[in-house]
Amino acid sequence: MLYRLRLTLIAISLLVLTGCAADRASLDDDSPQSAAASASASIHWLLELELNPERVADFKVLMSEMVALAETQPGTLVYEWYFNEDNSRCIINERYRDSTALIDHMAASGPYAERFLAAATISRLTILGDIDTATRAALEALQPNYLSLAEGFSRVQ
């Protein structure tokens, strides 16, 4: 029951995200931004998962498919999957150029959601950076923890 509820909430989120991506498709991506503005617009996403031990092999096949998809998305800057020694936990470290790139990635990932949730349970989602209101609303069903940058820098371009 809980699995189906979680899957439904994620499916709804993906539908909202797909709508947001379509609405934003007409925006001009070539608008000039300073390096500081670009760095502050980037969004980091840390997804912590508990894996179903019977589905780890399937999950790793899915991982390869999703990494290949993410590589085709210019707004996806970092996309890394980490496993503990016994493959019971996974952390996915993602960084996006901005909220639009995050929405684009989530919309493209929709077809993988059912397989993903059959193999893993989300234990925590942490979003680092200032995410826009529309994206925050679209992600509400995933119950993320939000942290805003207080001070610092990144040499990653």
HUHU-V125633 format. One record per helix or strand of 2 or more residues. SS is the DSSP state (H for helix, E for strand). FROM is the first residue (numbers start at 1). LEN is the number of residues. Records with the same first field share a line. If there is no record, write none. Layout:
BEGIN
SS=FROM-LEN + FROM-LEN
END
This chain:
BEGIN
H=2-23 + 35-7 + 53-19 + 99-21 + 133-6 + 140-3
E=43-9 + 76-8 + 89-8 + 120-9 + 145-3
END
